[in-house]
Amino acid sequence: MWGRTGRGRAAFQGEDVGEPVRQRSVTERPAAVLAESDAASRRVPAVAAKATSENFPVALRLLPRTYRQHLMAVYVFARTADDLGDEAPAAERPRLLADLEAEVRALYEGIAAARVAHLSDAVAGLRDAVVECGIPMQPFIDLIRANQQDQVVTRYETFDDLLGYCRLSANPVGQIVLHIFGSFSPARAELSDRICSGLQLAEHWQDVAEDLRAGRIYLPRADMAAHACGENDLAAPQASPLVSGLMAFEVGRARSLIDAGAPLIGTLRGAARIAVAGYVAGGRAALAAIEAANYDVLALSPRPGKSRTVAELGMCLVRGR
């Protein structure tokens, strides 16, 4: 249940994320989403390697190999979409993201017609997960939509507006994860959406300074105004008391969302329970790291220690929430 941050952070710090996805030769891959300057989308192993430095669990070592492979394939796709939306030349991003969507549609059309489409690694790598787990297409399209939205929307007026973005950037991943574990239901998806939105917010709050350097502010303007914070305050080398107060408020909102969705853990068993508990634990640990930094997200991007995340994981598994 990782979300879109502009950096696509998603994995449990220091975790082994499993086997690399097979990489086809350059001559086998079409140019559709592989612009000359977009090295991240050319090298699937390089994209996968980034998972080891992420915040939230992509593939805990406790999970069976098949689950790890499916989760990694989804991570590679999501990270590739993020990289196209962030690292490709700005003028090329709309076309590259449209090409990626065309490939996803071609994948599903090929599956329906029992034929193999010629696709880039990031999309072709989804085939086994899609076929074996019955994952619908829309969540993948929504992840692309989030990156497309990032090209035209750099500020959010209200918290509800930001949650609308989370419905594209984060919630689809949780829905995909439930399908991978054969645990999807509308009721579980509703709880998952709350967790994922909370995780997305936690990631945004960690990266306020980094996002500002990229020209984006995810803190709602209404919240900033209520705490008497302007954009200049976010550009400071460290957080003022006003900024710290704003971040404390936003951390509370993110925590409330995660806590509201956490009962999902108690409805799951086996590998699904471990995975979702890991995501919840990662989110809670990230928020605790911000709190431990006195809500100063400008001087640094607070990251939780592995021991704190492991402790949170244990509590989630025991309590079932």
C-alpha positions as CSV (number, residue, x, y, z in Angstrom):
1,M,0.0,0.0,0.0
2,W,2.6,2.5,-1.0
3,G,1.5,5.7,-2.6
4,R,2.5,8.3,-5.0
5,T,4.8,10.9,-3.7
6,G,6.7,12.0,-6.7
7,R,9.3,9.6,-5.5
8,G,7.0,6.5,-5.2
9,R,8.2,5.6,-1.7
10,A,6.9,2.2,-0.7
11,A,9.1,-0.3,1.1
12,F,10.1,-1.4,4.5
13,Q,13.5,0.1,5.3
14,G,16.2,-2.4,4.9
15,E,13.9,-5.2,3.7
16,D,14.8,-7.7,1.1
17,V,12.1,-7.2,-1.5
18,G,12.5,-10.6,-3.3
19,E,13.7,-11.7,-6.7
20,P,14.3,-9.1,-9.4
21,V,11.8,-9.1,-12.3
22,R,13.3,-10.6,-15.5
23,Q,14.7,-8.0,-17.8
24,R,14.4,-8.4,-21.5
25,S,17.1,-7.1,-23.8
26,V,16.9,-3.5,-25.1
27,T,16.1,-4.7,-28.6
28,E,13.0,-6.5,-27.3
29,R,11.4,-3.5,-25.7
30,P,9.4,-0.9,-27.6
31,A,10.2,2.8,-27.3
32,A,6.6,3.7,-26.2
33,V,7.5,4.5,-22.6
34,L,11.2,4.4,-22.8
35,A,12.4,7.9,-23.8
36,E,16.1,8.2,-24.3
37,S,16.5,10.3,-21.1
38,D,14.3,8.1,-19.0
39,A,16.9,5.6,-17.6
40,A,14.7,4.6,-14.7
41,S,12.1,3.0,-16.9
42,R,14.7,1.2,-19.0
43,R,16.1,-0.9,-16.2
44,V,13.6,-2.8,-14.2
45,P,16.2,-4.2,-11.8
46,A,17.3,-0.6,-11.1
47,V,13.8,0.4,-10.4
48,A,13.3,-2.6,-8.2
49,A,16.5,-1.9,-6.3
50,K,15.0,1.4,-5.2
51,A,12.5,-0.5,-3.1
52,T,15.1,-1.3,-0.5
53,S,15.3,2.3,0.6
54,E,11.5,2.9,0.8
55,N,9.3,3.5,3.8
56,F,6.6,0.9,3.6
57,P,6.6,-2.8,2.9
58,V,6.5,-4.0,-0.6
59,A,7.5,-7.6,0.0
60,L,8.3,-8.6,3.5
61,R,10.6,-11.6,3.7
62,L,7.9,-13.4,5.7
63,L,5.7,-13.7,2.6
64,P,5.7,-16.6,0.2
65,R,7.7,-16.1,-3.0
66,T,4.7,-15.9,-5.3
67,Y,3.3,-13.0,-3.3
68,R,6.6,-11.3,-3.2
69,Q,6.9,-11.6,-7.0
70,H,3.4,-10.2,-7.6
71,L,3.9,-7.3,-5.2
72,M,7.3,-6.5,-6.8
73,A,5.8,-6.5,-10.2
74,V,3.2,-4.0,-9.1
75,Y,5.8,-1.9,-7.3
76,V,7.9,-1.7,-10.5
77,F,4.9,-0.6,-12.5
78,A,3.9,2.1,-10.0
79,R,7.5,3.3,-9.6
80,T,7.9,3.4,-13.4
81,A,4.8,5.6,-13.7
82,D,6.1,7.8,-10.9
83,D,9.5,8.2,-12.7
84,L,7.8,9.0,-16.0
85,G,5.8,11.7,-14.2
86,D,8.8,13.1,-12.3
87,E,12.1,12.4,-14.1
88,A,11.3,12.5,-17.8
89,P,11.6,15.9,-19.6
90,A,8.5,17.9,-18.7
91,A,7.4,18.3,-22.3
92,E,7.5,14.5,-22.8
93,R,5.6,13.4,-19.6
94,P,2.1,13.6,-21.0
95,R,3.0,11.5,-24.0
96,L,4.9,9.0,-22.0
97,L,2.2,8.5,-19.5
98,A,-0.4,8.2,-22.3
99,D,1.8,5.5,-23.9
100,L,2.0,3.7,-20.6
101,E,-1.8,3.7,-20.3
102,A,-2.0,2.3,-23.9
103,E,0.3,-0.5,-22.9
104,V,-1.8,-1.4,-19.9
105,R,-4.9,-1.5,-22.1
106,A,-3.0,-3.7,-24.6
107,L,-2.0,-6.0,-21.8
108,Y,-5.6,-6.6,-20.8
109,E,-6.7,-6.9,-24.4
110,G,-4.0,-9.4,-25.0
111,I,-5.1,-11.5,-22.0
112,A,-8.7,-11.4,-23.1
113,A,-7.8,-12.5,-26.6
114,A,-5.3,-15.1,-25.3
115,R,-2.4,-13.5,-27.1
116,V,0.9,-12.0,-25.9
117,A,1.3,-8.3,-26.5
118,H,4.7,-6.8,-27.1
119,L,5.1,-4.6,-24.0
120,S,7.8,-2.9,-21.9
121,D,9.1,-4.8,-18.9
122,A,7.1,-2.7,-16.4
123,V,3.8,-3.6,-18.0
124,A,4.6,-7.1,-19.2
125,G,5.8,-7.9,-15.6
126,L,2.2,-7.5,-14.4
127,R,0.8,-10.3,-16.6
128,D,1.2,-13.2,-14.1
129,A,-0.3,-11.2,-11.2
130,V,-3.2,-10.0,-13.4
131,V,-4.0,-13.5,-14.7
132,E,-3.4,-15.4,-11.4
133,C,-5.1,-12.9,-9.1
134,G,-7.8,-11.5,-11.3
135,I,-6.7,-7.9,-10.8
136,P,-9.0,-5.4,-12.7
137,M,-7.4,-2.8,-15.0
138,Q,-8.9,0.3,-13.4
139,P,-6.5,0.5,-10.4
140,F,-3.5,0.6,-12.8
141,I,-5.2,3.3,-14.9
142,D,-5.9,5.3,-11.8
143,L,-2.2,5.3,-10.8
144,I,-1.3,6.7,-14.2
145,R,-4.1,9.3,-13.7
146,A,-2.4,10.5,-10.5
147,N,0.8,11.1,-12.3
148,Q,-1.1,12.9,-15.1
149,Q,-2.8,15.1,-12.4
150,D,0.6,15.9,-11.0
151,Q,1.5,17.5,-14.3
152,V,-1.2,20.1,-14.1
153,V,-2.1,20.4,-10.4
154,T,0.5,21.6,-7.9
155,R,-1.6,22.9,-5.1
156,Y,-4.7,21.7,-3.3
157,E,-7.3,24.0,-1.8
158,T,-8.9,21.7,0.7
159,F,-8.3,18.5,2.5
160,D,-11.2,16.9,0.6
161,D,-9.4,17.9,-2.7
162,L,-6.3,16.2,-1.4
163,L,-8.2,13.0,-0.5
164,G,-9.5,13.0,-4.1
165,Y,-5.9,12.8,-5.3
166,C,-5.2,10.0,-2.8
167,R,-8.1,8.1,-4.4
168,L,-6.0,8.0,-7.6
169,S,-2.5,7.9,-6.2
170,A,-2.7,5.5,-3.2
171,N,-6.0,3.7,-2.8
172,P,-5.7,1.7,-6.0
173,V,-2.6,0.0,-4.7
174,G,-4.4,-1.3,-1.6
175,Q,-7.1,-2.6,-3.8
176,I,-4.5,-4.4,-6.0
177,V,-2.9,-5.9,-2.9
178,L,-6.2,-7.3,-1.7
179,H,-6.7,-9.0,-5.1
180,I,-3.2,-10.4,-4.9
181,F,-4.0,-12.1,-1.6
182,G,-7.4,-13.2,-2.8
183,S,-9.0,-11.1,0.0
184,F,-10.8,-8.4,-1.9
185,S,-14.3,-7.4,-0.9
186,P,-16.1,-4.0,-1.0
187,A,-16.0,-3.8,2.8
188,R,-12.3,-4.6,3.0
189,A,-11.6,-2.1,0.1
190,E,-13.2,0.6,2.1
191,L,-10.9,0.0,5.1
192,S,-8.0,-0.4,2.8
193,D,-8.7,3.0,1.2
194,R,-8.5,4.7,4.6
195,I,-5.2,3.1,5.3
196,C,-3.8,4.0,1.9
197,S,-4.9,7.6,2.1
198,G,-3.3,7.8,5.5
199,L,-0.1,6.3,4.2
200,Q,-0.1,8.7,1.3
201,L,-0.5,11.7,3.6
202,A,2.3,10.4,5.9
203,E,4.6,10.3,2.8
204,H,3.6,13.8,1.8
205,W,4.2,15.1,5.3
206,Q,7.7,13.6,5.4
207,D,8.6,15.2,2.1
208,V,7.2,18.8,2.4
209,A,10.6,20.3,1.6
210,E,11.4,17.9,-1.2
211,D,8.0,18.4,-2.8
212,L,8.4,22.2,-2.6
213,R,11.7,21.9,-4.5
214,A,9.8,20.0,-7.2
215,G,7.2,22.8,-7.4
216,R,4.4,21.0,-5.5
217,I,2.7,21.6,-2.2
218,Y,0.3,18.9,-0.9
219,L,-0.5,20.7,2.3
220,P,-4.1,22.1,1.7
221,R,-4.2,25.9,1.3
222,A,-7.1,26.1,3.7
223,D,-5.1,24.3,6.4
224,M,-2.1,26.6,5.8
225,A,-4.3,29.7,6.1
226,A,-5.9,28.4,9.3
227,H,-2.4,28.0,10.8
228,A,-1.1,31.3,9.4
229,C,1.5,29.6,7.2
230,G,2.5,30.8,3.8
231,E,4.6,29.2,1.0
232,N,7.5,31.2,2.2
233,D,7.3,29.5,5.6
234,L,7.7,26.2,3.9
235,A,10.9,27.4,2.1
236,A,12.7,28.1,5.4
237,P,15.7,25.9,6.4
238,Q,13.8,24.7,9.4
239,A,10.2,24.7,10.7
240,S,8.9,27.7,12.6
241,P,6.4,27.1,15.4
242,L,3.6,27.9,13.0
243,V,4.8,25.3,10.5
244,S,5.3,22.7,13.3
245,G,1.8,23.4,14.5
246,L,0.4,22.8,11.0
247,M,2.4,19.6,10.7
248,A,1.1,18.3,14.1
249,F,-2.4,18.9,12.9
250,E,-1.8,17.1,9.6
251,V,0.0,14.2,11.3
252,G,-3.1,13.7,13.5
253,R,-5.3,13.6,10.4
254,A,-3.1,11.0,8.7
255,R,-3.0,8.9,11.9
256,S,-6.8,9.0,12.3
257,L,-7.2,7.6,8.7
258,I,-4.7,4.8,9.3
259,D,-6.4,3.9,12.6
260,A,-9.8,4.0,11.0
261,G,-8.7,1.5,8.4
262,A,-6.5,-0.7,10.6
263,P,-9.4,-3.1,11.7
264,L,-8.8,-4.5,8.2
265,I,-5.9,-6.5,9.7
266,G,-8.3,-8.4,12.0
267,T,-10.4,-9.6,9.0
268,L,-7.3,-11.2,7.3
269,R,-5.3,-14.3,7.9
270,G,-2.0,-15.7,7.0
271,A,0.2,-13.8,4.5
272,A,-2.4,-11.1,3.8
273,R,-2.6,-10.3,7.5
274,I,1.2,-10.0,7.8
275,A,1.4,-7.8,4.7
276,V,-1.3,-5.3,5.6
277,A,-0.1,-5.2,9.2
278,G,3.3,-4.3,7.8
279,Y,1.8,-1.4,5.8
280,V,0.0,0.0,8.8
281,A,3.1,-0.4,11.0
282,G,5.2,1.5,8.4
283,G,2.7,4.3,8.4
284,R,2.5,4.6,12.1
285,A,6.3,4.5,12.4
286,A,6.7,7.2,9.8
287,L,4.2,9.5,11.6
288,A,6.0,8.8,14.9
289,A,9.3,9.8,13.3
290,I,7.8,13.2,12.3
291,E,6.6,13.7,15.8
292,A,10.0,12.7,17.2
293,A,11.5,15.4,15.0
294,N,9.2,18.0,16.7
295,Y,7.3,18.2,13.4
296,D,10.2,19.8,11.6
297,V,9.9,18.4,8.1
298,L,11.9,21.2,6.5
299,A,15.4,20.6,8.0
300,L,15.1,16.9,7.0
301,S,12.7,14.2,5.9
302,P,12.0,12.2,9.1
303,R,12.4,8.4,8.6
304,P,11.6,5.8,11.2
305,G,14.1,3.3,12.4
306,K,13.6,-0.3,11.5
307,S,13.2,-1.3,15.1
308,R,10.3,1.1,15.6
309,T,8.6,-0.3,12.5
310,V,9.1,-3.9,13.7
311,A,7.7,-3.1,17.1
312,E,4.6,-1.5,15.4
313,L,4.3,-4.6,13.2
314,G,4.2,-6.8,16.3
315,M,1.5,-4.7,17.9
316,C,-0.6,-4.7,14.8
317,L,-0.5,-8.4,14.5
318,V,-1.4,-9.0,18.1
319,R,-4.2,-6.5,18.3
320,G,-5.5,-7.1,14.8
321,R,-5.7,-3.4,14.1
